[in-house]
Amino acid sequence: MPRSVNSVASRQRRKKILKQAKGYFGRRKNVWTVAKNAVEKGLTYAYRDRKNKKRTFRALWITRINAGARLHGLSYSELMGKLKSNNIDLNRKVLADMAMNNPDAFAEIVNKVK
């Protein structure tokens, strides 16, 4: 009996990886083994950095809130503690946006909790 090889599936699998490697430099875009390694590593980085993105944005928001709070004589931790005790439920994303783009509204919030 002749040996059966499913070349259709193999070719499609390779084409899928090479399509994902489109835009890579040099052999990474057109040599199967190199492209496969590059795409796998890229997908690993993508998974990792979807988590890191949340971490980075939270740090940015905290920095912006702290800068805004210090203009009004409070530290970040004091402001967040007072917001919590006064039952003002604004998340860090909204507070950071207000501190940067709408300082008057941010000042009102700070004065309310002082």
ABEGO torsion letter per residue (X at the ends): XBBBBBAAAAAAAAAAAAAAABGBBEAAAABAAAAAAAAAAAAAAAAAAAAAAAAAAAAAAAAAAAAAAAAAGBBAAAAAAAAAAAGBBBBAAAAAAAAAABAAAAAAAAAAAX
